[in-house]
Amino acid sequence: MRKQLVFTTLVTLVSLLITLTLIFFASNSNTISDSEADIAILVAVLVIGLIVFAGILCFSILSTRKERAFLKEHGDQLSSEDPKVLLEFSGKCDEYLKDKYSFEVSHLSQQAKTKATNIQKQIDFQANLATFKSEISEDGSHPRVISTLKEHMHNPDSFQHVSSEYEDVKKDGKHYYKITMACRGTNTFGALVLQTHFFLLDEDNQISVIGSPDGTESGAVNMEKLSVSMDVAASAFEGIASAADLLAFFSSGDEE
């Protein structure tokens, strides 16, 4: 109410001043010179401009007082690295916006939610990664990785683990854990071939097969994706397995 009263008063004063100026010139148009009239008009315009500027400034200050007080009290929470604190700040912003809309408060609320989500993902990823590492066998293999590979092998019973390497990687702003596993398995001709496969453990604790150390597949492995990446992957197979062996290695048992 106070802001509205101040703004209304200023508008009324400006309107009154304009009206009085027009009345003055209308009643004295024949008694003053052109130069005096020009000066009077200039002064009137300057006064009106100053009043309007002062009114806008006062209205702006009064309208943002609550916002500035709110941000001064709670704004430092945005620098926190604790998701709970960030979500708490976002909740306070949302409560504030119920009474009065503020672009800045709305923007900070969304910023806090995004930051909290990203930090929580990292916390969950590190927890999942710690569990994943604790499950690595003495020979360096990992049961989940082996299980993922066997789902697409021609003859899962022929699987022989050779070696596994693990590496933390970051791609497109996301964290992954890359696994490079060398293993042997029989193809459709019964030959035992040595192949190297690459896997990623993502932020959602899902394991995906990738065609090369630099490329990822977001979905489940299928024959289409393996066919497309076959030429790239074959170069990493230590010159032992051919591209045909790779495709056969992952062929389903339905052909038999």
Backbone torsions as a table, in degrees:
resi	resn	phi	psi	omega
1	MET	NA	-38.5	-177.7
2	ARG	-65.0	-42.3	179.6
3	LYS	-64.0	-42.6	-179.9
4	GLN	-63.9	-39.0	179.8
5	LEU	-64.6	-43.6	179.4
6	VAL	-63.9	-45.1	-178.9
7	PHE	-63.8	-43.4	179.5
8	THR	-63.2	-39.8	179.1
9	THR	-62.9	-43.5	-179.9
10	LEU	-64.3	-43.6	178.8
11	VAL	-62.1	-40.4	178.9
12	THR	-63.6	-42.6	179.0
13	LEU	-63.8	-42.6	178.4
14	VAL	-63.2	-44.8	179.3
15	SER	-62.3	-40.7	179.1
16	LEU	-64.9	-40.9	179.3
17	LEU	-64.3	-43.2	178.2
18	ILE	-61.7	-43.2	179.8
19	THR	-62.1	-45.4	-179.9
20	LEU	-64.3	-37.6	178.3
21	THR	-64.0	-44.1	179.2
22	LEU	-64.2	-40.0	178.5
23	ILE	-64.0	-39.7	-179.9
24	PHE	-62.1	-47.6	-178.9
25	PHE	-69.4	-32.7	179.0
26	ALA	-67.3	-37.2	-177.5
27	SER	-84.7	-17.1	-176.7
28	ASN	-121.6	19.2	-176.5
29	SER	-63.7	-24.5	-177.7
30	ASN	-96.9	-9.0	-173.6
31	THR	-107.8	-11.3	179.8
32	ILE	-114.3	153.9	-179.3
33	SER	-77.7	168.4	179.8
34	ASP	-65.1	-38.0	-179.4
35	SER	-65.9	-40.3	178.1
36	GLU	-66.1	-37.2	178.4
37	ALA	-65.5	-40.4	179.0
38	ASP	-63.0	-43.3	179.1
39	ILE	-63.8	-42.7	-179.4
40	ALA	-63.5	-40.7	178.9
41	ILE	-64.4	-42.8	-180.0
42	LEU	-62.3	-44.9	178.8
43	VAL	-62.5	-42.7	179.9
44	ALA	-62.2	-42.3	179.4
45	VAL	-64.1	-42.8	179.7
46	LEU	-62.9	-44.0	179.9
47	VAL	-63.2	-44.7	179.1
48	ILE	-61.8	-42.4	179.1
49	GLY	-61.7	-42.8	178.9
50	LEU	-63.9	-40.5	-179.9
51	ILE	-66.0	-43.5	179.3
52	VAL	-63.2	-43.9	179.6
53	PHE	-61.9	-44.9	179.1
54	ALA	-62.6	-38.0	178.7
55	GLY	-65.1	-44.3	179.4
56	ILE	-64.6	-41.8	-179.7
57	LEU	-63.4	-45.4	179.0
58	CYS	-63.0	-42.4	179.7
59	PHE	-63.8	-40.0	179.7
60	SER	-64.9	-44.8	-179.6
61	ILE	-63.2	-45.0	-178.3
62	LEU	-67.2	-37.8	-176.0
63	SER	-73.6	-23.6	-178.6
64	THR	-103.4	2.4	-178.6
65	ARG	-60.9	-47.6	-179.0
66	LYS	-64.1	-39.6	-179.9
67	GLU	-63.8	-45.2	179.8
68	ARG	-64.5	-38.1	177.8
69	ALA	-65.4	-39.9	179.5
70	PHE	-64.4	-46.7	-178.6
71	LEU	-68.2	-34.1	177.8
72	LYS	-65.7	-35.2	-177.7
73	GLU	-79.4	-37.4	-172.2
74	HIS	-118.0	-10.4	-172.4
75	GLY	-59.8	-29.1	-177.7
76	ASP	-68.6	-15.0	178.7
77	GLN	-67.0	-22.8	-178.8
78	LEU	-66.9	-22.6	-179.7
79	SER	-83.5	-3.5	-178.5
80	SER	-70.0	151.7	175.3
81	GLU	-104.8	10.2	178.4
82	ASP	-97.2	117.4	-179.1
83	PRO	-55.2	-35.4	-179.3
84	LYS	-64.9	-42.2	179.4
85	VAL	-65.3	-41.1	-179.6
86	LEU	-64.8	-43.0	178.9
87	LEU	-69.0	-32.0	175.7
88	GLU	-65.1	-42.8	177.3
89	PHE	-63.2	-42.5	178.4
90	SER	-61.6	-38.9	177.9
91	GLY	-64.1	-39.0	177.6
92	LYS	-65.7	-37.8	177.2
93	CYS	-62.6	-43.8	-179.9
94	ASP	-63.5	-37.6	176.8
95	GLU	-64.7	-41.2	178.9
96	TYR	-62.2	-40.9	-176.2
97	LEU	-69.8	-16.7	177.2
98	LYS	-66.4	-32.6	-178.9
99	ASP	-92.6	-32.4	-175.6
100	LYS	-154.3	128.6	-180.0
101	TYR	-79.4	138.1	176.9
102	SER	-141.8	123.6	179.8
103	PHE	-61.6	-42.1	-178.0
104	GLU	-65.8	-45.1	179.8
105	VAL	-64.7	-40.3	178.1
106	SER	-62.8	-42.4	179.5
107	HIS	-65.0	-43.1	179.7
108	LEU	-66.1	-34.6	177.4
109	SER	-62.2	-46.9	179.5
110	GLN	-65.9	-38.7	178.7
111	GLN	-62.4	-40.9	179.4
112	ALA	-65.9	-41.1	179.7
113	LYS	-64.0	-44.0	180.0
114	THR	-63.3	-44.5	179.8
115	LYS	-63.8	-42.2	179.1
116	ALA	-62.1	-41.5	179.4
117	THR	-62.8	-45.3	-178.6
118	ASN	-65.2	-42.2	179.8
119	ILE	-66.0	-41.1	179.7
120	GLN	-63.8	-37.0	177.3
121	LYS	-61.4	-41.4	179.6
122	GLN	-66.8	-39.3	178.1
123	ILE	-63.1	-45.2	179.6
124	ASP	-65.0	-40.0	-179.0
125	PHE	-63.4	-44.4	179.7
126	GLN	-64.2	-37.2	178.1
127	ALA	-66.1	-45.2	178.2
128	ASN	-64.0	-37.6	-179.1
129	LEU	-66.5	-40.1	178.4
130	ALA	-61.6	-41.7	177.5
131	THR	-65.2	-42.6	180.0
132	PHE	-59.7	-46.5	-178.8
133	LYS	-64.3	-35.3	-179.0
134	SER	-68.2	-16.3	-177.7
135	GLU	-94.4	-1.1	179.9
136	ILE	-67.5	131.7	-177.8
137	SER	-75.4	170.7	-178.7
138	GLU	-63.4	-31.6	-179.7
139	ASP	-83.0	3.5	177.4
140	GLY	93.6	-7.7	-179.6
141	SER	-81.6	163.5	177.9
142	HIS	-127.1	127.8	-176.7
143	PRO	-55.4	-41.0	-178.1
144	ARG	-67.8	-36.7	178.9
145	VAL	-67.2	-45.6	179.1
146	ILE	-61.9	-42.9	179.6
147	SER	-62.0	-40.4	178.5
148	THR	-62.3	-41.6	-179.4
149	LEU	-69.4	-42.1	-176.4
150	LYS	-63.6	-26.3	179.5
151	GLU	-62.1	-20.7	-175.4
152	HIS	-120.0	7.5	178.5
153	MET	-81.7	150.9	175.9
154	HIS	-67.0	-41.6	-179.3
155	ASN	-135.6	87.8	-176.5
156	PRO	-58.3	-30.1	-177.9
157	ASP	-68.5	-16.9	-178.1
158	SER	-89.0	1.9	-176.6
159	PHE	-62.6	132.4	174.9
160	GLN	-133.8	118.5	179.4
161	HIS	-76.4	136.2	178.8
162	VAL	-108.3	-56.2	179.6
163	SER	-162.1	158.7	177.3
164	SER	-141.2	140.3	176.4
165	GLU	-126.1	147.8	-175.3
166	TYR	-127.7	143.6	-176.4
167	GLU	-153.8	136.1	173.7
168	ASP	-79.6	131.6	178.4
169	VAL	-135.6	158.3	176.7
170	LYS	-131.6	126.4	-177.3
171	LYS	-138.2	127.9	179.3
172	ASP	55.7	38.1	177.6
173	GLY	78.0	4.6	-179.6
174	LYS	-115.3	150.4	-179.7
175	HIS	-98.1	140.1	177.8
176	TYR	-135.8	166.6	172.8
177	TYR	-123.9	112.6	-174.9
178	LYS	-91.5	135.2	178.1
179	ILE	-119.4	126.8	175.5
180	THR	-111.5	115.8	-175.2
181	MET	-123.6	126.6	173.3
182	ALA	-99.1	135.0	-178.5
183	CYS	-153.2	169.4	176.3
184	ARG	-119.5	152.8	177.4
185	GLY	-167.9	157.2	-178.5
186	THR	-86.7	146.2	175.8
187	ASN	-95.3	-169.0	-176.9
188	THR	-67.6	-16.9	179.3
189	PHE	-94.2	1.1	178.9
190	GLY	85.0	2.7	-178.3
191	ALA	-82.4	139.1	178.2
192	LEU	-86.8	116.5	-175.9
193	VAL	-118.3	149.0	177.3
194	LEU	-97.8	129.0	-178.7
195	GLN	-138.5	154.5	176.5
196	THR	-115.2	132.4	-178.4
197	HIS	-125.7	150.0	-178.3
198	PHE	-118.4	136.9	-178.5
199	PHE	-131.6	157.9	175.1
200	LEU	-129.6	132.9	168.3
201	LEU	-98.1	115.6	-173.4
202	ASP	-94.9	-177.1	-176.7
203	GLU	-65.8	-19.0	178.5
204	ASP	-94.1	12.1	178.0
205	ASN	66.1	27.7	178.3
206	GLN	-104.9	141.9	178.5
207	ILE	-101.4	128.6	178.6
208	SER	-125.8	146.0	174.6
209	VAL	-86.6	137.2	177.4
210	ILE	-119.4	153.2	-175.6
211	GLY	-80.9	-21.3	180.0
212	SER	-154.5	163.8	-178.7
213	PRO	-59.8	-22.3	-175.4
214	ASP	-105.0	-1.6	-177.8
215	GLY	-121.6	144.8	-179.3
216	THR	-121.4	154.5	173.0
217	GLU	-117.3	122.6	-174.9
218	SER	-78.3	-26.0	-176.5
219	GLY	-103.7	-169.0	179.6
220	ALA	-69.8	151.9	179.7
221	VAL	-72.0	137.7	174.2
222	ASN	-143.4	171.7	-174.7
223	MET	-64.8	-33.5	179.2
224	GLU	-60.9	-48.9	-178.4
225	LYS	-65.3	-38.6	179.5
226	LEU	-67.0	-35.8	179.4
227	SER	-66.1	-42.0	-179.7
228	VAL	-65.3	-40.2	-175.2
229	SER	-91.3	3.3	-173.0
230	MET	-59.2	-45.6	-177.2
231	ASP	-64.6	-37.3	179.8
232	VAL	-70.6	-43.6	-176.1
233	ALA	-69.4	-32.0	-174.9
234	ALA	-61.3	-30.9	-178.6
235	SER	-67.1	-19.5	-178.2
236	ALA	-94.6	3.1	-173.3
237	PHE	-93.5	29.2	172.8
238	GLU	58.4	24.0	175.7
239	GLY	70.9	7.4	-177.2
240	ILE	-94.5	-48.8	-177.8
241	ALA	-91.1	134.6	175.9
242	SER	-85.5	170.1	177.8
243	ALA	-62.2	-33.5	179.4
244	ALA	-67.8	-35.9	178.0
245	ASP	-65.2	-39.4	179.5
246	LEU	-61.0	-46.3	-179.5
247	LEU	-64.7	-40.7	179.6
248	ALA	-68.0	-33.7	-179.5
249	PHE	-60.5	-33.2	-178.7
250	PHE	-101.3	5.0	-179.1
251	SER	-67.2	145.7	-179.4
252	SER	-75.8	159.9	-179.4
253	GLY	-76.9	3.0	-177.1
254	ASP	-68.5	-21.0	-175.5
255	GLU	-75.7	-20.2	-177.0
256	GLU	-78.3	NA	NA
